[in-house]
Amino acid sequence: MTSTATDERDLLSWRISRRAFFWRSVVLMLLTMLVCSPILPYFNVLTWTLASALTALFYMWIFEEFQIWHANRKTVWRLTNRALYINEPDSIEPLELALTDIAAIGKLSVWSITLRLPNRQSITLPLVPDLRVTKARIAAAREAAL
């Protein structure tokens, strides 16, 4: 663990989760299959399954699900007792978000964490591995910083 200041210490570090991306894709395909279920009596099961899978892939392409993965695949998020650092591969210095600048942590996300800022903006940490543990660690660090 590294330290950027004498009293700052690392608490957690992570990258985007392949597992979360996979399960998000599977759930999207299953939801698409459910939505396409009314056409099932008119087609055989194989055609219906292929149509559902292609529709899900099309949806993921249109709404840039693959872009989320591609844009963040090399990003490293690092939580310390003072801040959250976002190390993007193309930037010289990591983006720094002081824990005291986080107004709230979103509660309803299944794969990502949304951090609300006092100015009503939000930052989404996409496809976080061990979502509950990571969210709890951020919340505990934030409380300790306040």
SULHUCOR-V449461 format. One record per residue. N is the residue number from 0. RES is the residue in three letters. PHI is phi as a letter, one per 20 degrees, with the letter a starting at -180 (999 if undefined). OMEGA is omega in degrees with one decimal (* if undefined). BURIAL is + if it has 9 or more other C-alpha atoms within 8 Angstrom, else -. Layout:
BEGIN
((N,RES,PHI,OMEGA,BURIAL) (N,RES,PHI,OMEGA,BURIAL))
END
This chain:
BEGIN
((0,MET,999,-179.3,-) (1,THR,d,-179.6,-) (2,SER,c,-179.9,+) (3,THR,e,175.9,-) (4,ALA,b,-174.6,-) (5,THR,f,-178.8,-) (6,ASP,d,178.7,-) (7,GLU,d,-179.8,+) (8,ARG,c,179.0,+) (9,ASP,f,177.3,+) (10,LEU,d,-174.6,+) (11,LEU,a,176.2,+) (12,SER,b,-179.7,+) (13,TRP,b,172.5,+) (14,ARG,c,179.1,+) (15,ILE,g,-174.6,+) (16,SER,e,175.3,+) (17,ARG,f,-179.9,-) (18,ARG,f,178.5,-) (19,ALA,f,178.1,+) (20,PHE,f,178.8,+) (21,PHE,f,-178.0,-) (22,TRP,f,175.2,-) (23,ARG,f,178.5,+) (24,SER,f,178.7,-) (25,VAL,f,179.2,-) (26,VAL,f,177.8,-) (27,LEU,f,178.6,+) (28,MET,f,178.6,+) (29,LEU,f,176.6,-) (30,LEU,f,177.0,-) (31,THR,f,177.8,+) (32,MET,f,178.2,+) (33,LEU,f,179.1,-) (34,VAL,f,-179.9,-) (35,CYS,e,-176.7,+) (36,SER,f,177.2,-) (37,PRO,f,179.2,-) (38,ILE,e,-177.1,-) (39,LEU,g,179.5,+) (40,PRO,f,-176.8,-) (41,TYR,e,-177.8,-) (42,PHE,c,174.5,-) (43,ASN,f,-174.0,-) (44,VAL,f,-180.0,-) (45,LEU,f,178.8,-) (46,THR,f,179.0,-) (47,TRP,f,179.8,+) (48,THR,f,178.4,+) (49,LEU,f,178.4,-) (50,ALA,f,178.7,-) (51,SER,f,180.0,+) (52,ALA,f,179.0,+) (53,LEU,f,177.3,-) (54,THR,f,177.8,+) (55,ALA,f,177.7,+) (56,LEU,f,177.2,+) (57,PHE,f,177.3,-) (58,TYR,g,-179.4,-) (59,MET,f,177.7,+) (60,TRP,f,-178.3,+) (61,ILE,f,-177.2,-) (62,PHE,e,169.8,-) (63,GLU,l,174.5,-) (64,GLU,f,178.9,+) (65,PHE,f,178.5,-) (66,GLN,f,176.8,-) (67,ILE,g,178.3,+) (68,TRP,f,-175.4,+) (69,HIS,f,-176.5,-) (70,ALA,f,-174.3,-) (71,ASN,d,-172.8,+) (72,ARG,f,180.0,-) (73,LYS,d,180.0,+) (74,THR,f,176.6,+) (75,VAL,d,175.8,+) (76,TRP,d,-178.7,+) (77,ARG,c,179.5,+) (78,LEU,d,173.5,+) (79,THR,d,178.0,+) (80,ASN,f,179.7,+) (81,ARG,d,-171.6,+) (82,ALA,b,170.6,+) (83,LEU,d,-179.9,+) (84,TYR,d,178.4,+) (85,ILE,d,-178.2,+) (86,ASN,e,176.0,+) (87,GLU,e,-174.2,+) (88,PRO,f,-176.8,-) (89,ASP,e,-177.8,-) (90,SER,d,-179.7,-) (91,ILE,f,179.3,-) (92,GLU,d,177.3,-) (93,PRO,f,172.5,+) (94,LEU,f,-177.0,-) (95,GLU,c,175.0,-) (96,LEU,c,178.7,+) (97,ALA,f,-179.7,+) (98,LEU,f,178.4,+) (99,THR,f,177.2,+) (100,ASP,e,178.4,-) (101,ILE,e,179.8,+) (102,ALA,f,-178.4,+) (103,ALA,b,176.2,-) (104,ILE,d,-178.0,+) (105,GLY,g,-175.2,+) (106,LYS,d,-167.9,-) (107,LEU,d,-176.8,-) (108,SER,e,-178.5,-) (109,VAL,e,-175.7,-) (110,TRP,c,-174.3,+) (111,SER,c,176.7,+) (112,ILE,d,177.1,+) (113,THR,d,177.8,+) (114,LEU,d,178.1,+) (115,ARG,e,179.9,+) (116,LEU,d,-178.7,+) (117,PRO,f,-178.8,-) (118,ASN,e,177.6,-) (119,ARG,m,173.5,-) (120,GLN,f,175.8,-) (121,SER,c,177.0,-) (122,ILE,c,178.6,-) (123,THR,d,173.8,-) (124,LEU,e,-169.3,+) (125,PRO,f,170.6,+) (126,LEU,l,-176.9,+) (127,VAL,f,174.0,+) (128,PRO,f,-179.1,+) (129,ASP,l,-171.9,-) (130,LEU,g,-177.2,+) (131,ARG,f,-179.4,-) (132,VAL,f,-179.1,-) (133,THR,f,179.1,+) (134,LYS,f,179.1,+) (135,ALA,f,179.3,-) (136,ARG,f,177.6,+) (137,ILE,f,179.8,+) (138,ALA,f,179.3,+) (139,ALA,f,178.4,-) (140,ALA,f,178.1,+) (141,ARG,f,179.1,+) (142,GLU,f,179.4,-) (143,ALA,f,-179.6,-) (144,ALA,f,179.9,+) (145,LEU,f,*,-))
END
